[in-house]
Amino acid sequence: MSTFELKTHKSGRTYSNPHFFILNKGLNSGKPLTNPCPNCFVVTTATEEAKNTLFHLSMMLQIGGFYAYYLKGSVIPFISIDDCRNTLKKGLKSNGNIANQMQKHINAVSVICKKEKELQNVIEKMAVLKVAYIRNCFKVMQTKEA
């Protein structure tokens, strides 16, 4: 079973070990991030493989609503560092019991996330193309008026 360290991220701090961040405030609490933000925890691991496993496990826990159970606060909900740590540990523990099956699920989620990023990139390019087409249309209309 891989070990990890979960701490509160301090702005401007850099980490040498493999790491990722977990959002701790708002309705997306528990969402794993590659880049830090002011309201996040940092998860450091010994290996890149452990980091990837924990990253995707955290994503699965967040999407599955397992972090949402621990949200506190009435205006801006948040998750405590202990609740986040315990949820990740429970997820890893269940991961250890069915390692091969869980690894297949993590790999599938990883592939889906990559495809999702590719599709988001295509959507962004289509939005730029749409704006260019509309601008060209109005440019043609203005030249006909002049």
N, C-alpha and C positions, 0 to 999 in steps of 0.2 A: 504494500500500500504506500503510495507516495505521500510525502509530508509537505506541508506548506506553512508559510507564515503570513498572517493577516494583520495588517496595521493600518492606522489612519494615514492617508497620504498628506504630506505637507507640500505646498506649492514650491516649486523650484528645486525640489530634491530629485536626484537621479539615482538609479538603481543599477547595480552591475549584474546581479543574478537575473535569470529569466523571470519576467513579471508581467502582470496585467492588472487592470483596475476594475473595481466594482462600484457602481453608482450606489450611494446610500441615502439619498433624499429624493422624494417625489414618488409618483406612482410607478416609475420604472426602476425602483430600488431593486438591487440584485443584478441589474443588467451589466454584463461584462463589457469593458471598454479597452481598446488598445492604447488610447491616449488619455492622460489624466484630466480631471476636471476638479474644481474646488471642493465638491462634495463627494468624495470617493474614498474607498479603501484600496490598499495595494496588496496584492497577493504575490509573494515571492516564492520561487521553487528552486530546487537544485538543478533540474534538467529542463530542456525545452519541451520534451515529450510530456513531462508532468504538467508543465504550464498549459500546453494545448489541451490536455485531458481535463484539467480543472476549468479552463476557459469555457470549453464546450459543455461541461457538466453544469457550470454556473448558468450558462445560457439556457440549458434545458430546464433547470430549476426555476429560473425567472419566467420563462414562457409558460411552464406548467403551473405557475402560481404558488410555488412552495415558499417563496420569500414573502409574498403578499400576506400570508397568515401572520407574520411577525411585525407588520407595519404598525407604528405607533404615531400619535400626533393627530390633531384634528385639522389644522390648517395646512401644514406641509408634512405629509407622512414621511417617516424615516425608518430605517432598520438599524438596530444596534449592532455593534461589532461582534458581540457575543452570539447574538441570534444568527448573524451571517456566518460566522465561523462554525457554529453547531450545525447549521443547515448544510454547509459544504461537507463537513465531516460525515454527517449521516448519508449524504449522497455518495461520498467516497466509500463508505462502509458497504452500502448496497452494491456499489460498483465492484468491490472486492469479491462479493459473493457470486456474482454472475459476470465475471470479467470479460469473457469473450463476447457475450451478448451485448453488454453495455458498450464495449469498444466498437462493435458494429454500429450501434445507434449513434455513438459520438462521431464516427466516420461519416455516417449518413447525414447527420446534422451539419458537419463541416462542409460536405459537398453542396448541400442545399444553401448554406450561407454564401459560398463562393458564387453559386449560380444567381442568388439573389442580388449580390453586388454587381455582377455582370449585367443583369436586367435593369438595375437602377442606373447604371452607366448608360445603357441604351436609351432609357427614358429621358435622362438629362440631355443626351444628344438630340433626341427627337424634339424636345422643348426648344432647344437652340435653333434647330432647323425650322420649326414652326414660326418662331419670332422672325427669323431671316426671311422666310417666305412672305409673311405679313408686311414686313418693312419694304420688301421688293415690290409688293402689290401696290402699296401707297406711293412708292417712289415713281412707279410707272404712271399712276393716276395723276400725280403732280406734274410730270413732264408733259402729259397730254394737255393739261390745262394751260400750261405756259406757252 
